[in-house]
Amino acid sequence: MKKVYPDAASALDGLLQDGMTIAAGGFGLCGIPELLIDAIVASGVKDLTIASNNCGVDGFGLGKLLDTKQIKKMMSSYVGENAEFMRQYLSGELELEFNPQGTLAERMRAGGCGIPGFYTKTGVGTVVAEGKEVKTFDGQDYILERGIVADLSIVKAWKADETGNLVFRKTARNFNPPAAMCGKVCVVEVEEIVPTGSIDPDLIHLPGIYVHRLIQGAHEKRIEQRTVRKREEA
Amino acid sequence: MPWDRNQMAARAAEELEDGMYVNLGIGIPTLVANYVGDKDITLQSENGMLGMGPFPFEGDEDPDLINAGKQTITELKRTAYFDSATSFGMIRGGKIAAAILGAMEVDEKGDLANWMIPGKLVKGMGGAMDLVAGVGKVIVVMDHTNKHGESKVLKECTLPLTGKGVVDRIISNLGVLDVVPGGLKIVQLADGVTEEELRAATEATIVD
């Protein structure tokens, strides 16, 4: 089965529908599927539920989908400095389900691994625990969290081979593997598609079984907080 | 004179022992890395990295290499990268010896609030709830009072909690306190700060 598509719009063809749930990789603006986000903006699909640690920044990444009001609900751990995200949430235009970051990552991983729920001590005694089953193991309380199975995963990797085996780069890996795992369909964008067989099988970070469609493209890779030190401090 | 940001960070660095794997939060906790000296400390960044290095030199920034505060950073020889689920597996699983975090409020039972002010400021908990639930020791670094002079070291937190009964030690601009049964115990006073001054700035019960 051929996985490689010419561009983001064709890779998403037939996969988008109003009201769907999408899991997106990335942390801040690092390792985000920029090209697929742009194509989803262009498609006009709406009432989306998006599971992603952040929602981009104003005007970039998933922030673009906030500007166009295509998102109904976010499942995230951090709003941070995204002014439009905070505005839409505080005004009630946007539903926001706060998830502790590790709980969100594990919910995606578990959903992709056929685990419908798991117990964690993260969030016990906080608003995160409200309405959730509490169970005591060995004298300690844990809350039940559900695995996430998304209709679609959108993911960014560094390299892929033509069968979808993926390699990530540095901290751009972040939520991409768990997001890829939890989608019924997973579309991946990479900086380079290399011939099958040219990646050492021992060095593949995510096997192609999780990848259904694949595109190669140029990425802006915007930096959110440029921090440097002067050379004379060396 | 109460401690300034750098003196608080330097005091927090004294908590770290050779060989520890440690997670530092955003703000003053980030400065702790400047004061670890010769101790062999490995810094974890919860977005998927062990062995976090200093900020890059100008021109060497890599958009694929950031810390949990989204700042550009560098790698070290010992660096390892991993995904977010693995990262929080090591946090939740108790493999990280200590976390040093900021706080909006802390109370005498070790409850911590540092992620939102309802109706006003929505930051999100990020990885803080996972860290305080999972790591070996939770050290809070904070100003003892707010800009109106009101205590942030309370009998009971008023803001939504990050964790319940999770704080082990508080390092403030006025000194060091431990969370013990019945309240907080003074461990150390900041240079030039009297016990009376610290007690006056503390709403929480102080026990001997």
Boltz contact constraints between the chains, C-beta under 6 A:
constraints:
  - contact:
      token1: [A, 27]
      token2: [B, 47]
      max_distance: 6.0
  - contact:
      token1: [A, 28]
      token2: [B, 70]
      max_distance: 6.0
  - contact:
      token1: [A, 30]
      token2: [B, 66]
      max_distance: 6.0
  - contact:
      token1: [A, 77]
      token2: [B, 124]
      max_distance: 6.0
  - contact:
      token1: [A, 77]
      token2: [B, 126]
      max_distance: 6.0
  - contact:
      token1: [A, 78]
      token2: [B, 124]
      max_distance: 6.0
  - contact:
      token1: [A, 78]
      token2: [B, 126]
      max_distance: 6.0
  - contact:
      token1: [A, 79]
      token2: [B, 122]
      max_distance: 6.0
  - contact:
      token1: [A, 79]
      token2: [B, 124]
      max_distance: 6.0
  - contact:
      token1: [A, 86]
      token2: [B, 122]
      max_distance: 6.0
  - contact:
      token1: [A, 100]
      token2: [B, 125]
      max_distance: 6.0
  - contact:
      token1: [A, 100]
      token2: [B, 129]
      max_distance: 6.0
  - contact:
      token1: [A, 100]
      token2: [B, 130]
      max_distance: 6.0
  - contact:
      token1: [A, 101]
      token2: [B, 126]
      max_distance: 6.0
  - contact:
      token1: [A, 101]
      token2: [B, 127]
      max_distance: 6.0
  - contact:
      token1: [A, 102]
      token2: [B, 88]
      max_distance: 6.0
  - contact:
      token1: [A, 102]
      token2: [B, 92]
      max_distance: 6.0
  - contact:
      token1: [A, 102]
      token2: [B, 130]
      max_distance: 6.0
  - contact:
      token1: [A, 105]
      token2: [B, 84]
      max_distance: 6.0
  - contact:
      token1: [A, 105]
      token2: [B, 85]
      max_distance: 6.0
  - contact:
      token1: [A, 105]
      token2: [B, 88]
      max_distance: 6.0
  - contact:
      token1: [A, 106]
      token2: [B, 85]
      max_distance: 6.0
  - contact:
      token1: [A, 109]
      token2: [B, 85]
      max_distance: 6.0
  - contact:
      token1: [A, 121]
      token2: [B, 133]
      max_distance: 6.0
  - contact:
      token1: [A, 122]
      token2: [B, 129]
      max_distance: 6.0
  - contact:
      token1: [A, 122]
      token2: [B, 130]
      max_distance: 6.0
  - contact:
      token1: [A, 122]
      token2: [B, 133]
      max_distance: 6.0
  - contact:
      token1: [A, 123]
      token2: [B, 129]
      max_distance: 6.0
  - contact:
      token1: [A, 125]
      token2: [B, 164]
      max_distance: 6.0
  - contact:
      token1: [A, 126]
      token2: [B, 161]
      max_distance: 6.0
  - contact:
      token1: [A, 127]
      token2: [B, 160]
      max_distance: 6.0
  - contact:
      token1: [A, 169]
      token2: [B, 64]
      max_distance: 6.0
  - contact:
      token1: [A, 170]
      token2: [B, 64]
      max_distance: 6.0
  - contact:
      token1: [A, 170]
      token2: [B, 65]
      max_distance: 6.0
  - contact:
      token1: [A, 170]
      token2: [B, 81]
      max_distance: 6.0
  - contact:
      token1: [A, 171]
      token2: [B, 47]
      max_distance: 6.0
  - contact:
      token1: [A, 171]
      token2: [B, 48]
      max_distance: 6.0
  - contact:
      token1: [A, 171]
      token2: [B, 49]
      max_distance: 6.0
  - contact:
      token1: [A, 171]
      token2: [B, 65]
      max_distance: 6.0
  - contact:
      token1: [A, 171]
      token2: [B, 66]
      max_distance: 6.0
  - contact:
      token1: [A, 172]
      token2: [B, 64]
      max_distance: 6.0
  - contact:
      token1: [A, 173]
      token2: [B, 48]
      max_distance: 6.0
  - contact:
      token1: [A, 173]
      token2: [B, 81]
      max_distance: 6.0
  - contact:
      token1: [A, 173]
      token2: [B, 83]
      max_distance: 6.0
  - contact:
      token1: [A, 174]
      token2: [B, 47]
      max_distance: 6.0
  - contact:
      token1: [A, 174]
      token2: [B, 48]
      max_distance: 6.0
  - contact:
      token1: [A, 174]
      token2: [B, 84]
      max_distance: 6.0
  - contact:
      token1: [A, 175]
      token2: [B, 84]
      max_distance: 6.0
  - contact:
      token1: [A, 177]
      token2: [B, 83]
      max_distance: 6.0
  - contact:
      token1: [A, 178]
      token2: [B, 85]
      max_distance: 6.0
  - contact:
      token1: [A, 221]
      token2: [B, 63]
      max_distance: 6.0
  - contact:
      token1: [A, 223]
      token2: [B, 63]
      max_distance: 6.0
  - contact:
      token1: [A, 224]
      token2: [B, 70]
      max_distance: 6.0
  - contact:
      token1: [A, 225]
      token2: [B, 70]
      max_distance: 6.0
  - contact:
      token1: [A, 225]
      token2: [B, 71]
      max_distance: 6.0
  - contact:
      token1: [A, 226]
      token2: [B, 61]
      max_distance: 6.0
  - contact:
      token1: [A, 226]
      token2: [B, 72]
      max_distance: 6.0
  - contact:
      token1: [A, 227]
      token2: [B, 55]
      max_distance: 6.0
  - contact:
      token1: [A, 227]
      token2: [B, 71]
      max_distance: 6.0
  - contact:
      token1: [A, 227]
      token2: [B, 72]
      max_distance: 6.0
  - contact:
      token1: [A, 228]
      token2: [B, 55]
      max_distance: 6.0
  - contact:
      token1: [A, 228]
      token2: [B, 56]
      max_distance: 6.0
  - contact:
      token1: [A, 228]
      token2: [B, 58]
      max_distance: 6.0
  - contact:
      token1: [A, 229]
      token2: [B, 55]
      max_distance: 6.0
  - contact:
      token1: [A, 231]
      token2: [B, 57]
      max_distance: 6.0
